[in-house]
Amino acid sequence: MLGISFQAVSYWERGKTMPDISNLVQIAQMYNVSIDSILDNDKQSRAVKSVSEHKKTPDLLEIISIMKPSEISEAIENSQLNVESFEQIIDSAPYLEENILSSLAVANSSLVSDFSQVCMIASYISQTAFDKVALDNSEKVKSFEQICEISCRMSKPDISRLVSEHIDLPESFSQICRIAHFIEKDVLCSLASANSEKVESFLQLCNIASFIDKQTLSRLVEINCKKAENFGQISSLACFLTSESLAVLAFANSHKSISELELNNICYYLNNEDAVRFKALFHKI
C-alpha cells in the first residue's frame, strides 16, 4: 500500500533503519493509530508531527531523537537539517557522536554569537574541528580567561595563533603562567614581554623560566628584580639568566640573607669580577 519494499520493512523490523517521517504519518493513518502509539515517545511524536504538518526542514533538536546516527550524518552532509543557532548544537552535543557533532560545528561555525559557546563545545568535538571553530571566531574572544580555558584542547600552533591575536588581553600574569606549557616559545616570549608590568610575584617568573628564552627572562627579571622574596628564588633562576641580569638581580637584593650554598650557586653563573664583588660583600657582612 505504501510502495515500500520487503527489504526495507525487514530493515525496520531488525532496527537497522527507521521509516522516514512521511512513512510514519502514513502508517499511523493506515492502521488508524496515533504516531504516539507507534513511537511510544512524546518528544519524538511532537517532532514527527511538526515536520509532517508544516512540511519544513526539521530543526536539529527536533530530529536527533528520531534518527539514527548514520541518518543524522547523511542529513548533515546533504544540508537537510535546519540549525538556527549554535546553542542548538551545544544542546545536542550529549546525543551525537563526536564525528557527527564535529562536522555540524564546523559547518555552522558562523552561528557562534559569543566565544563562551566555543568554550562549551570544546570537550565534545575533535581537536581539528575545534581548532577551526575557535580560530573562525577569534574576534569574539572577550577575555584571556577564555583562551586559558581551551588551551589544552587546541594544537600548539593554533592556540599560539589565537594568543598572538590577543597579546595584550591578559588580566594577570598568572594567566600567562597557566598557558605557558601549551603555546610556542616565541609567542610566549612576546606575550610575557607585552605584559611585564603585570608580574605579581617573583615566583611567577620562576614558573615560566624553562619555557622562555634567556634574553626575555632576563629583561623580565631586571624590570621586577625588587620583587624577589629571597635568595632561594634568585638561586633557582641563576642558570636561566644572562650573567649581566643575574648581577643586577643579585646586587639589588644584597640586603637579604643568603646561605653559603645559594651564594656559591649564584657566583658560579656570574662573571668573575661580579662573583668576586658579590662574595666579598657577604663575607664582609
C-alpha positions as CSV (number, residue, x, y, z in Angstrom):
1,M,0.0,0.0,0.0
2,L,2.9,2.4,0.7
3,G,5.1,1.2,-2.1
4,I,7.8,0.0,0.5
5,S,9.9,-3.0,-0.4
6,F,10.0,-6.1,1.8
7,Q,13.7,-5.5,2.3
8,A,13.1,-2.0,3.7
9,V,10.4,-3.3,6.1
10,S,12.8,-6.1,7.2
11,Y,15.4,-3.4,8.0
12,W,12.8,-1.6,10.1
13,E,11.9,-4.8,11.9
14,R,15.5,-5.5,12.7
15,G,16.2,-2.0,13.9
16,K,18.8,-1.3,11.2
17,T,16.9,1.7,9.8
18,M,13.7,3.6,10.7
19,P,10.8,4.7,8.4
20,D,11.2,8.3,7.3
21,I,8.8,10.9,8.7
22,S,6.3,10.8,5.9
23,N,6.0,7.0,6.2
24,L,5.3,7.2,9.9
25,V,2.4,9.5,9.2
26,Q,1.0,7.2,6.5
27,I,1.5,4.1,8.7
28,A,-0.4,5.8,11.5
29,Q,-3.3,6.7,9.2
30,M,-3.4,3.3,7.6
31,Y,-3.7,1.5,10.9
32,N,-5.8,4.2,12.4
33,V,-3.5,4.7,15.4
34,S,-1.6,7.7,16.6
35,I,2.0,8.4,15.9
36,D,2.5,8.5,19.7
37,S,1.5,4.8,19.9
38,I,4.0,3.8,17.2
39,L,6.9,5.7,18.8
40,D,5.9,5.5,22.4
41,N,7.7,8.8,22.9
42,D,6.0,12.2,23.3
43,K,9.1,14.1,22.2
44,Q,9.6,12.0,19.1
45,S,5.9,12.3,18.3
46,R,5.9,16.1,18.5
47,A,8.9,16.2,16.2
48,V,7.3,14.0,13.6
49,K,4.0,15.9,13.7
50,S,5.8,19.2,13.5
51,V,7.8,18.2,10.4
52,S,5.0,16.4,8.7
53,E,2.3,19.0,9.2
54,H,4.5,22.1,8.4
55,K,6.5,20.4,5.6
56,K,9.6,22.2,6.7
57,T,13.3,21.3,7.1
58,P,13.5,19.8,10.6
59,D,15.3,21.6,13.4
60,L,18.3,19.8,14.8
61,L,16.9,19.4,18.3
62,E,13.6,18.1,16.9
63,I,15.2,15.4,14.8
64,I,18.0,13.9,16.8
65,S,15.6,11.9,18.9
66,I,14.0,10.1,15.9
67,M,17.0,9.5,13.7
68,K,19.9,7.0,13.8
69,P,23.4,8.5,14.0
70,S,24.1,7.4,10.4
71,E,20.9,9.1,9.2
72,I,21.8,12.3,11.0
73,S,25.3,12.2,9.5
74,E,23.7,11.8,6.0
75,A,21.3,14.7,6.7
76,I,24.1,16.9,7.8
77,E,26.1,16.2,4.6
78,N,23.1,16.9,2.4
79,S,22.2,20.1,4.4
80,Q,18.8,18.6,5.3
81,L,18.8,19.8,8.9
82,N,17.9,23.3,9.9
83,V,20.3,24.7,12.5
84,E,19.1,28.1,13.7
85,S,21.7,28.8,16.4
86,F,25.0,27.4,17.7
87,E,23.1,27.0,21.0
88,Q,21.2,24.1,19.4
89,I,24.5,22.4,18.5
90,I,25.6,22.7,22.1
91,D,22.3,21.3,23.4
92,S,22.5,18.3,21.1
93,A,26.2,17.5,22.0
94,P,25.4,14.8,24.5
95,Y,23.3,12.9,22.0
96,L,25.5,12.9,18.9
97,E,28.7,11.1,18.0
98,E,31.9,13.1,18.0
99,N,32.4,12.9,14.2
100,I,28.8,14.0,13.5
101,L,29.0,16.8,16.0
102,S,32.4,17.9,14.7
103,S,31.0,18.2,11.2
104,L,28.0,20.1,12.4
105,A,30.0,22.5,14.5
106,V,32.4,23.3,11.6
107,A,29.6,23.7,9.1
108,N,27.8,26.2,11.4
109,S,30.8,27.9,12.9
110,S,29.4,31.3,11.6
111,L,26.5,30.9,14.0
112,V,28.6,31.4,17.1
113,S,27.4,34.5,18.8
114,D,29.8,34.5,21.8
115,F,33.1,32.9,22.4
116,S,31.7,31.3,25.5
117,Q,29.8,29.0,23.2
118,V,33.1,27.9,21.7
119,C,34.4,27.0,25.2
120,M,31.3,25.0,25.9
121,I,31.6,22.8,22.8
122,A,35.4,22.1,23.4
123,S,35.1,18.7,25.1
124,Y,32.6,17.3,22.6
125,I,34.3,17.7,19.2
126,S,37.6,16.6,17.7
127,Q,40.7,18.8,18.1
128,T,40.8,19.5,14.3
129,A,37.2,20.7,14.3
130,F,37.6,22.7,17.5
131,D,40.7,24.4,16.2
132,K,38.8,25.6,13.2
133,V,35.7,26.8,15.1
134,A,37.9,28.6,17.6
135,L,40.0,30.4,15.0
136,D,37.0,31.2,12.9
137,N,35.6,33.1,15.9
138,S,38.8,34.5,17.4
139,E,37.5,38.1,17.1
140,K,34.8,37.2,19.6
141,V,37.2,36.5,22.4
142,K,36.2,38.7,25.3
143,S,38.8,37.7,27.9
144,F,42.1,36.0,28.2
145,E,40.5,33.6,30.6
146,Q,38.5,32.1,27.7
147,I,41.8,31.3,25.9
148,C,43.2,29.7,29.1
149,E,40.1,27.6,29.4
150,I,40.5,26.0,26.0
151,S,44.3,26.0,25.7
152,C,44.6,22.2,26.5
153,R,42.0,21.4,23.8
154,M,43.8,23.0,20.8
155,S,47.0,22.1,18.9
156,K,50.1,24.2,20.0
157,P,50.3,26.1,16.6
158,D,46.6,27.0,16.7
159,I,46.4,28.1,20.3
160,S,49.6,30.1,19.7
161,R,48.0,31.8,16.8
162,L,45.0,32.6,18.9
163,V,47.2,34.0,21.7
164,S,49.1,36.1,19.2
165,E,45.9,37.9,18.2
166,H,45.2,38.8,21.8
167,I,48.7,39.5,23.1
168,D,47.6,42.5,25.2
169,L,44.5,40.8,26.7
170,P,45.8,39.0,29.9
171,E,44.3,40.4,33.1
172,S,47.1,38.9,35.2
173,F,50.5,37.3,34.8
174,S,49.2,34.2,36.5
175,Q,47.1,33.5,33.3
176,I,50.3,33.6,31.3
177,C,51.9,31.1,33.6
178,R,48.9,28.8,33.2
179,I,49.1,28.8,29.4
180,A,52.9,28.7,29.1
181,H,53.1,24.9,28.6
182,F,50.6,25.0,25.7
183,I,52.0,27.7,23.4
184,E,55.1,28.1,21.3
185,K,58.2,29.7,22.8
186,D,58.3,32.8,20.6
187,V,54.6,33.5,21.2
188,L,55.1,33.1,25.0
189,C,58.1,35.4,24.9
190,S,56.1,38.1,23.1
191,L,53.2,37.6,25.5
192,A,55.3,37.8,28.6
193,S,57.2,40.9,27.3
194,A,54.0,42.7,26.4
195,N,52.7,42.1,30.0
196,S,55.8,42.5,32.0
197,E,54.2,45.1,34.3
198,K,51.6,42.6,35.3
199,V,54.0,40.4,37.2
200,E,52.6,40.0,40.7
201,S,55.3,37.9,42.3
202,F,58.8,36.8,41.5
203,L,57.7,33.2,41.8
204,Q,55.7,33.6,38.6
205,L,59.0,34.3,36.7
206,C,60.4,31.1,38.3
207,N,57.4,29.2,37.0
208,I,57.9,30.2,33.3
209,A,61.7,30.3,33.3
210,S,62.0,26.9,31.5
211,F,59.5,27.9,28.8
212,I,61.0,31.2,27.5
213,D,64.4,32.2,26.2
214,K,67.2,33.7,28.3
215,Q,67.0,37.2,26.9
216,T,63.3,37.6,27.5
217,L,63.5,36.2,31.1
218,S,66.5,38.4,31.8
219,R,64.5,41.5,30.8
220,L,61.6,40.5,32.9
221,V,63.8,39.9,35.9
222,E,65.5,43.3,35.6
223,I,62.1,45.0,35.5
224,N,60.9,43.0,38.5
225,C,64.2,42.5,40.4
226,K,62.9,44.1,43.6
227,K,60.0,41.5,43.8
228,A,62.3,38.7,44.7
229,E,61.3,37.3,48.1
230,N,64.6,35.5,49.0
231,F,67.8,34.3,47.5
232,G,66.4,30.8,47.1
233,Q,64.3,32.2,44.2
234,I,67.2,34.0,42.8
235,S,69.4,31.0,43.0
236,S,66.8,28.8,41.2
237,L,66.8,31.3,38.3
238,A,70.6,31.7,38.0
239,C,71.1,29.2,35.2
240,F,68.3,30.7,33.1
241,L,69.6,34.3,33.1
242,T,72.4,36.2,31.4
243,S,75.3,36.9,33.8
244,E,74.6,40.7,33.5
245,S,70.9,40.3,34.5
246,L,71.8,37.9,37.3
247,A,74.3,40.5,38.6
248,V,71.6,43.2,38.6
249,L,69.2,40.9,40.4
250,A,71.7,39.7,43.0
251,F,73.1,43.2,43.9
252,A,69.5,44.7,44.1
253,N,68.7,42.1,46.8
254,S,72.0,42.1,48.7
255,H,70.2,43.3,51.8
256,K,68.5,39.9,52.1
257,S,70.1,36.9,53.9
258,I,71.8,34.2,51.9
259,S,73.1,30.7,52.5
260,E,76.5,29.6,51.5
261,L,75.0,27.2,49.0
262,E,72.9,29.9,47.4
263,L,75.9,32.2,47.3
264,N,78.2,29.7,45.6
265,N,75.5,28.8,43.1
266,I,74.8,32.4,42.1
267,C,78.6,33.2,41.9
268,Y,79.0,30.2,39.6
269,Y,76.9,31.9,36.9
270,L,78.2,35.5,37.4
271,N,81.2,36.7,35.5
272,N,84.5,36.6,37.5
273,E,84.5,40.2,38.5
274,D,80.9,40.3,39.7
275,A,81.4,37.0,41.5
276,V,84.4,38.3,43.5
277,R,82.5,41.5,44.4
278,F,79.4,39.6,45.4
279,K,81.3,37.1,47.6
280,A,83.3,39.9,49.2
281,L,80.0,41.8,50.0
282,F,78.6,38.9,52.0
283,H,81.9,37.8,53.6
284,K,82.3,41.3,54.8
285,I,78.8,41.2,56.3
